[in-house]
Amino acid sequence: MSYTGRMMFLFKPLFSPKTRTSLIVVAGIFLVSCSARSGDRRNANADNSNKPDPIAITVARAEGRDVAAAIQATGSLVGDETTNVAPKIAGKVSNVYVNAGQFVGNGVLLAKLDDSAERDQLTSAKAAVKQAQAAIRQAEAKIGLGPNGRFDASSVPEVRAANAMYEQALAEQRQAEANEKRYRELVESGDTPMVTYETFRTTRDTARAKTNNAKQNLDAAINAAKQNNQAISVAHAQLEANQAQVGIAEQNLADTVIKAPFAGYVSARPIAVGEYVTSASTIVTIIRANPIKVQAQIPEAEVPNVVLGHAISVQVDAYKDRKFGGTVTAINPAVDPTSRSAMVEGEIENGNNALRSGMFATVEITKEGGTKGVFVPKAAVYNDQTTQSYKAFVIADGVARLRVIQLGPEEGDFYQILTGVNADETVATSNLDKLFEGAPVAV
């Protein structure tokens, strides 16, 4: 029996039919009211149980920064220095110590030529030096001159002997002239006969002739001494020539060793052991790749906007997600009349050799002027593969607000946001894959 039936059974003997009807209506209203309140409580509990829990996130503030104006161009990477290393002398290659792709330091041994002929040449030149030194000593001995001695003809033995003979003849001449004069006066006074005078006159003439002969012998001895001294000078000149030949031979021997002129990478090694090479032959090609240079063409209208020392950034296909920074180092003063463009050259740090000579490069050159830009950390950008778009979540009043954004250039660990986020707004930087529009968050 239902609850209402039971109530009617209980109240039937106590109340009149009219009263029983009124009670039944009141009881029905009471039951409906209780049932409604019970339903409201169940709905309230159901709403509380369906409300999502806040998502834990980290946040960052969108930064407003000055963005420099830039010139976009394309170009190529080239080595800072490129050289074809060639030998200074001709010869046969006896050994090669490097291979293509290898990094070599400055002065590192690259190759070696057969040096047997150069060693023989050096030995011969050294022997010639010893012979010249011996010739000098012999010439010095002839004139009594010691090593590093000063030449004096009067100290030469032959000259001293000739001079003594000349002095003696001169003294005898003076004595004979004095006797001839005295006897000539006696003849004039009649005290001496002419025959006696003629004897002294003949003696005088003989003494004079002897003196002249002694003088000639002395002059000849002096000339011979001077000639011997000149021979010493000639021997010294020969010694210097032979010493020069030693230097040349030593240089030729040193030139058989081929070394790297600077540090860099070996890009080519076209020779092999046993080949005969000349000074026109390339042993190896070396490229200095750090720093590396980028060369780009810019329109002539942009030439006044480029200044030496301005920042330059480079992107290459091999590293699409990276930018390499550097500075402008040269601006060609001439404009190509065909393309109406000018060559700009920049220098890029390349310590890990990531950039290679010959790579195609997209170049961005900073120029005067600029604008304001909004930057957010890279962690605040969500790449939605489903919609093929980039998104960010702006946090306001504890709720995530979805923004579709347009990315600009990256700058270190930040992206420039062209549209979608304003400066100083708070953006989520974690759990982006769990966020959605209106999601409650806990920072």
C-alpha positions as CSV (number, residue, x, y, z in Angstrom):
1,M,0.0,0.0,0.0
2,S,1.3,3.5,-0.9
3,Y,2.1,6.1,1.6
4,T,-1.0,8.1,0.6
5,G,-3.3,5.0,0.9
6,R,-2.0,4.3,4.3
7,M,-2.7,7.9,5.4
8,M,-6.2,7.6,4.1
9,F,-6.8,4.3,5.9
10,L,-5.5,5.8,9.2
11,F,-7.5,9.0,8.8
12,K,-10.7,7.3,7.6
13,P,-12.3,6.5,11.0
14,L,-11.2,9.9,12.5
15,F,-12.3,12.5,10.0
16,S,-15.2,13.2,7.8
17,P,-15.0,12.6,4.0
18,K,-14.5,16.3,3.3
19,T,-11.8,16.6,5.9
20,R,-10.1,13.5,4.6
21,T,-10.0,15.0,1.1
22,S,-8.3,18.2,2.4
23,L,-5.7,16.2,4.3
24,I,-4.8,14.1,1.2
25,V,-4.2,17.3,-0.9
26,V,-1.9,18.8,1.8
27,A,0.0,15.5,2.0
28,G,0.5,15.5,-1.8
29,I,1.8,19.0,-1.8
30,F,4.2,18.2,1.0
31,L,5.6,15.2,-0.9
32,V,6.0,17.2,-4.1
33,S,7.9,19.9,-2.2
34,C,10.2,17.4,-0.6
35,S,10.9,15.7,-3.9
36,A,11.7,19.0,-5.6
37,R,14.2,20.1,-2.8
38,S,15.9,16.7,-3.1
39,G,16.2,17.2,-6.9
40,D,17.7,20.6,-6.5
41,R,20.4,19.3,-4.1
42,R,21.3,16.5,-6.5
43,N,21.6,19.0,-9.4
44,A,23.8,21.3,-7.3
45,N,26.1,18.4,-6.4
46,A,26.3,17.3,-10.0
47,D,27.3,20.9,-11.1
48,N,30.1,21.0,-8.5
49,S,31.5,17.6,-9.6
50,N,31.6,18.6,-13.3
51,K,33.6,21.9,-12.8
52,P,37.3,21.3,-14.0
53,D,40.3,21.6,-11.6
54,P,42.7,24.6,-12.2
55,I,45.7,23.7,-14.5
56,A,49.1,24.4,-13.0
57,I,51.2,26.7,-15.2
58,T,54.2,29.0,-15.2
59,V,53.9,32.5,-16.8
60,A,56.0,35.3,-18.3
61,R,55.3,38.8,-19.3
62,A,55.2,39.9,-23.0
63,E,58.0,42.4,-23.5
64,G,57.9,45.5,-25.6
65,R,61.3,46.1,-27.3
66,D,62.8,48.3,-29.9
67,V,63.1,46.4,-33.2
68,A,65.8,47.6,-35.6
69,A,65.0,48.1,-39.2
70,A,66.7,45.7,-41.5
71,I,67.6,45.1,-45.2
72,Q,66.8,41.6,-46.5
73,A,69.2,40.1,-49.0
74,T,70.7,36.9,-50.3
75,G,74.3,35.9,-50.6
76,S,76.9,33.3,-50.2
77,L,79.4,32.3,-47.5
78,V,83.1,32.4,-48.4
79,G,86.2,31.5,-46.4
80,D,87.9,34.4,-44.7
81,E,91.1,33.3,-46.4
82,T,91.6,30.7,-49.1
83,T,95.0,29.7,-50.4
84,N,96.5,27.1,-52.8
85,V,99.7,26.1,-51.0
86,A,102.5,25.5,-53.5
87,P,106.2,24.6,-53.0
88,K,108.8,27.2,-53.4
89,I,111.1,24.8,-55.3
90,A,110.6,22.0,-57.8
91,G,111.0,18.4,-56.7
92,K,109.4,15.0,-56.1
93,V,106.9,14.6,-53.4
94,S,108.2,12.1,-50.8
95,N,105.4,12.4,-48.3
96,V,102.0,14.0,-47.7
97,Y,100.7,14.4,-44.1
98,V,97.1,15.7,-44.5
99,N,93.9,14.8,-46.2
100,A,90.9,16.8,-47.4
101,G,88.5,17.8,-44.6
102,Q,91.3,17.8,-42.0
103,F,91.8,20.9,-39.7
104,V,95.4,22.0,-39.6
105,G,97.1,24.6,-37.4
106,N,99.4,27.4,-38.4
107,G,102.8,26.0,-39.3
108,V,101.7,22.4,-39.4
109,L,103.6,20.1,-41.7
110,L,101.6,19.5,-44.9
111,A,104.0,17.7,-47.3
112,K,107.7,16.9,-47.8
113,L,109.8,16.9,-51.0
114,D,112.8,14.7,-51.7
115,D,115.8,16.7,-50.3
116,S,118.8,14.6,-51.3
117,A,119.9,17.1,-54.0
118,E,119.5,20.0,-51.7
119,R,121.6,18.3,-49.0
120,D,124.4,17.7,-51.5
121,Q,124.2,21.3,-52.6
122,L,124.5,22.4,-48.9
123,T,127.5,20.2,-48.3
124,S,129.3,21.5,-51.4
125,A,128.6,25.1,-50.4
126,K,130.0,24.6,-47.0
127,A,133.2,23.0,-48.5
128,A,133.6,26.1,-50.7
129,V,133.4,28.3,-47.7
130,K,136.2,26.4,-46.0
131,Q,138.3,26.8,-49.2
132,A,137.8,30.5,-49.3
133,Q,138.7,30.8,-45.6
134,A,142.0,28.9,-46.3
135,A,142.7,31.3,-49.3
136,I,142.3,34.3,-47.0
137,R,144.8,32.9,-44.5
138,Q,147.3,32.1,-47.2
139,A,147.1,35.6,-48.7
140,E,147.5,37.1,-45.2
141,A,150.5,35.0,-44.6
142,K,152.2,36.2,-47.7
143,I,152.2,39.8,-46.4
144,G,152.7,38.9,-42.8
145,L,149.2,39.9,-41.9
146,G,147.4,38.2,-39.0
147,P,143.7,37.5,-38.8
148,N,141.8,40.8,-38.7
149,G,145.1,42.6,-39.0
150,R,145.5,46.1,-40.6
151,F,147.5,46.3,-43.8
152,D,150.7,48.3,-43.7
153,A,153.1,47.9,-46.7
154,S,156.2,48.9,-44.7
155,S,155.7,45.9,-42.4
156,V,155.9,43.4,-45.3
157,P,159.2,41.6,-45.1
158,E,160.0,42.0,-48.8
159,V,159.2,45.7,-48.6
160,R,161.4,46.1,-45.5
161,A,164.4,44.4,-47.2
162,A,163.9,46.5,-50.4
163,N,163.7,49.6,-48.3
164,A,166.9,48.7,-46.5
165,M,168.7,48.3,-49.8
166,Y,167.4,51.6,-51.0
167,E,168.5,53.4,-47.8
168,Q,172.0,51.9,-48.1
169,A,172.3,52.9,-51.8
170,L,171.0,56.3,-51.0
171,A,173.7,56.7,-48.3
172,E,176.4,55.5,-50.7
173,Q,175.1,58.0,-53.3
174,R,175.4,60.9,-50.8
175,Q,178.9,59.9,-49.9
176,A,180.0,59.6,-53.6
177,E,178.4,63.0,-54.4
178,A,180.3,64.6,-51.5
179,N,183.6,63.1,-52.6
180,E,183.0,64.1,-56.3
181,K,182.3,67.7,-55.2
182,R,185.4,67.9,-53.0
183,Y,187.7,66.6,-55.7
184,R,186.1,68.8,-58.4
185,E,187.0,71.8,-56.3
186,L,190.5,70.5,-55.8
187,V,190.8,70.1,-59.6
188,E,189.7,73.6,-60.1
189,S,192.3,74.9,-57.5
190,G,195.0,72.7,-59.2
191,D,195.7,70.7,-56.1
192,T,194.5,67.3,-57.6
193,P,194.9,65.9,-61.0
194,M,191.9,65.4,-63.3
195,V,192.5,61.6,-63.4
196,T,191.8,61.4,-59.6
197,Y,188.6,63.5,-60.0
198,E,187.3,61.3,-62.8
199,T,187.5,58.3,-60.5
200,F,185.3,59.9,-57.9
201,R,182.9,61.2,-60.6
202,T,182.5,57.7,-61.9
203,T,181.9,56.4,-58.4
204,R,179.2,59.1,-58.0
205,D,177.4,58.1,-61.1
206,T,177.5,54.4,-60.2
207,A,176.0,55.2,-56.8
208,R,173.2,57.2,-58.4
209,A,172.4,54.3,-60.7
210,K,172.4,51.9,-57.7
211,T,170.1,54.2,-55.8
212,N,167.7,54.3,-58.7
213,N,167.7,50.6,-59.0
214,A,167.1,50.2,-55.2
215,K,164.2,52.6,-55.5
216,Q,162.6,50.6,-58.3
217,N,163.0,47.4,-56.3
218,L,161.4,49.1,-53.3
219,D,158.5,50.3,-55.4
220,A,158.1,46.8,-56.9
221,A,158.0,45.3,-53.4
222,I,155.4,47.7,-52.3
223,N,153.2,47.0,-55.4
224,A,153.6,43.3,-54.8
225,A,152.5,43.7,-51.2
226,K,149.5,45.8,-52.3
227,Q,148.6,43.1,-54.8
228,N,148.8,40.4,-52.1
229,N,146.5,42.6,-49.9
230,Q,144.1,42.9,-52.8
231,A,144.1,39.2,-53.1
232,I,143.0,39.0,-49.5
233,S,140.0,41.3,-50.4
234,V,139.2,39.1,-53.3
235,A,139.4,36.0,-51.0
236,H,137.0,37.7,-48.6
237,A,134.6,38.5,-51.4
238,Q,134.8,34.9,-52.5
239,L,134.1,33.8,-48.9
240,E,131.0,36.0,-48.8
241,A,129.8,34.5,-52.1
242,N,130.3,31.0,-50.8
243,Q,128.5,31.8,-47.5
244,A,125.6,33.2,-49.6
245,Q,125.5,29.9,-51.4
246,V,125.4,28.1,-48.1
247,G,122.4,30.3,-47.2
248,I,120.7,29.5,-50.5
249,A,121.3,25.8,-50.1
250,E,120.0,25.9,-46.5
251,Q,116.8,27.8,-47.7
252,N,116.3,25.3,-50.5
253,L,116.6,22.5,-48.0
254,A,114.1,24.2,-45.8
255,D,111.8,24.7,-48.7
256,T,111.4,21.0,-49.2
257,V,109.3,21.1,-46.1
258,I,105.8,22.6,-46.9
259,K,103.9,24.0,-44.0
260,A,100.4,25.5,-43.5
261,P,100.5,29.4,-43.8
262,F,97.5,29.7,-41.4
263,A,95.1,27.6,-39.4
264,G,92.2,26.2,-41.4
265,Y,90.5,23.3,-43.1
266,V,92.0,21.3,-46.0
267,S,89.5,21.6,-48.8
268,A,91.6,19.8,-51.5
269,R,94.7,17.7,-51.8
270,P,95.4,17.2,-55.5
271,I,98.9,15.6,-55.3
272,A,100.2,12.2,-54.2
273,V,103.5,10.8,-53.1
274,G,105.9,10.4,-56.0
275,E,104.6,13.2,-58.2
276,Y,107.0,15.8,-59.5
277,V,105.8,19.3,-58.6
278,T,107.0,22.8,-59.4
279,S,106.3,26.2,-57.8
280,A,103.1,26.4,-59.9
281,S,101.7,23.1,-58.5
282,T,99.1,23.1,-55.8
283,I,99.9,20.8,-52.9
284,V,96.8,21.5,-50.8
285,T,94.0,24.1,-50.6
286,I,93.4,25.6,-47.2
287,I,90.3,27.6,-46.2
288,R,90.2,29.7,-43.0
289,A,86.6,29.3,-41.9
290,N,86.6,31.2,-38.6
291,P,85.6,33.8,-38.9
292,I,83.7,33.2,-42.1
293,K,82.6,35.9,-44.5
294,V,79.2,36.4,-46.1
295,Q,78.8,38.4,-49.3
296,A,75.4,39.8,-50.3
297,Q,74.0,42.1,-52.9
298,I,71.8,45.0,-51.8
299,P,69.9,47.5,-53.9
300,E,71.7,50.8,-54.6
301,A,68.9,52.7,-52.8
302,E,69.9,50.9,-49.5
303,V,73.6,51.6,-49.8
304,P,73.5,54.8,-47.7
305,N,71.7,52.9,-44.9
306,V,74.5,50.4,-44.4
307,V,77.3,51.4,-42.1
308,L,80.5,49.5,-41.2
309,G,80.1,47.7,-37.9
310,H,76.3,47.4,-38.2
311,A,74.8,44.0,-37.1
312,I,74.2,41.3,-39.7
313,S,72.5,38.0,-39.3
314,V,72.6,35.0,-41.5
315,Q,70.4,31.9,-42.0
316,V,71.2,28.9,-44.1
317,D,69.2,25.9,-45.3
318,A,71.3,23.5,-43.2
319,Y,70.2,25.2,-40.0
320,K,66.7,26.6,-40.6
321,D,66.0,27.2,-36.9
322,R,69.2,29.1,-36.2
323,K,70.5,32.6,-36.9
324,F,74.2,33.4,-37.0
325,G,75.2,36.9,-36.0
326,G,78.1,39.1,-37.2
327,T,79.0,42.6,-38.3
328,V,79.4,44.5,-41.6
329,T,83.1,44.6,-42.5
330,A,83.2,46.0,-46.0
331,I,80.9,47.9,-48.5
332,N,81.9,47.9,-52.2
333,P,82.2,51.5,-53.2
334,A,81.1,50.6,-56.8
335,V,77.6,49.7,-57.9
336,D,77.1,47.0,-60.5
337,P,75.7,48.9,-63.5
338,T,73.8,45.7,-64.7
339,S,72.0,44.7,-61.4
340,R,72.1,48.2,-59.8
341,S,73.3,46.6,-56.6
342,A,76.3,46.8,-54.4
343,M,78.3,44.1,-52.6
344,V,78.2,44.1,-48.8
345,E,80.6,41.8,-46.9
346,G,80.1,40.7,-43.3
347,E,82.1,38.6,-40.8
348,I,80.4,35.8,-38.9
349,E,81.9,33.9,-35.9
350,N,82.2,30.2,-36.9
351,G,84.1,28.5,-34.0
352,N,82.4,25.1,-34.4
353,N,82.6,25.2,-38.3
354,A,78.9,24.9,-38.6
355,L,78.9,27.3,-41.6
356,R,80.7,26.1,-44.7
357,S,82.2,28.1,-47.6
358,G,79.8,28.1,-50.6
359,M,76.5,27.9,-48.6
360,F,73.6,29.9,-49.8
361,A,72.6,32.5,-47.1
362,T,69.6,34.7,-46.3
363,V,71.1,37.9,-44.9
364,E,69.5,40.5,-42.7
365,I,71.5,43.7,-42.3
366,T,70.5,46.2,-39.6
367,K,70.1,49.8,-40.7
368,E,69.2,53.1,-39.1
369,G,65.7,53.5,-37.6
370,G,63.3,50.9,-36.2
371,T,59.9,50.1,-34.6
372,K,58.5,48.7,-31.4
373,G,57.8,45.0,-31.2
374,V,56.3,42.5,-28.7
375,F,58.4,39.5,-27.6
376,V,57.5,36.4,-25.7
377,P,59.6,33.4,-24.6
378,K,59.7,30.5,-27.0
379,A,58.0,28.4,-24.4
380,A,54.9,30.6,-24.6
381,V,54.3,29.6,-28.3
382,Y,52.2,26.5,-29.1
383,N,52.4,25.0,-32.5
384,D,48.9,23.5,-33.2
385,Q,49.5,20.8,-35.8
386,T,45.7,20.3,-36.1
387,T,45.0,23.8,-37.4
388,Q,48.5,24.5,-38.6
389,S,48.7,27.7,-36.6
390,Y,50.6,29.2,-33.7
391,K,48.8,30.0,-30.5
392,A,49.5,31.6,-27.2
393,F,47.4,31.7,-23.9
394,V,47.0,35.1,-22.2
395,I,46.2,34.7,-18.5
396,A,43.7,37.1,-17.0
397,D,41.7,36.7,-13.8
398,G,42.9,33.2,-13.3
399,V,41.6,32.1,-16.7
400,A,43.4,31.2,-20.0
401,R,42.4,33.1,-23.1
402,L,43.4,31.6,-26.4
403,R,45.1,33.9,-28.9
404,V,46.0,32.9,-32.5
405,I,49.3,34.6,-33.1
406,Q,51.6,35.5,-36.1
407,L,55.3,34.9,-35.4
408,G,58.1,37.3,-36.4
409,P,61.9,36.8,-36.2
410,E,63.4,35.0,-33.3
411,E,65.8,36.8,-31.0
412,G,67.7,34.5,-28.7
413,D,65.2,32.6,-26.6
414,F,62.3,34.9,-27.6
415,Y,59.9,35.2,-30.6
416,Q,58.7,38.4,-31.9
417,I,54.8,38.4,-32.0
418,L,53.5,40.4,-35.0
419,T,49.8,40.0,-34.0
420,G,47.8,38.4,-31.2
421,V,49.6,39.5,-28.0
422,N,50.1,42.9,-26.6
423,A,53.1,44.2,-24.6
424,D,52.9,43.6,-20.8
425,E,50.2,40.9,-21.1
426,T,50.8,37.7,-19.1
427,V,51.3,34.5,-21.1
428,A,51.5,30.9,-20.1
429,T,54.8,29.2,-20.6
430,S,54.0,25.6,-19.6
431,N,51.3,22.9,-20.0
432,L,50.2,24.7,-23.2
433,D,48.9,21.4,-24.6
434,K,46.5,21.1,-21.7
435,L,45.1,24.6,-21.9
436,F,41.9,25.7,-23.7
437,E,39.8,28.8,-24.0
438,G,38.4,29.7,-20.6
439,A,40.5,27.0,-18.7
440,P,41.0,27.9,-15.0
441,V,44.7,28.1,-14.2
442,A,46.9,28.1,-11.1
443,V,50.1,30.0,-11.4
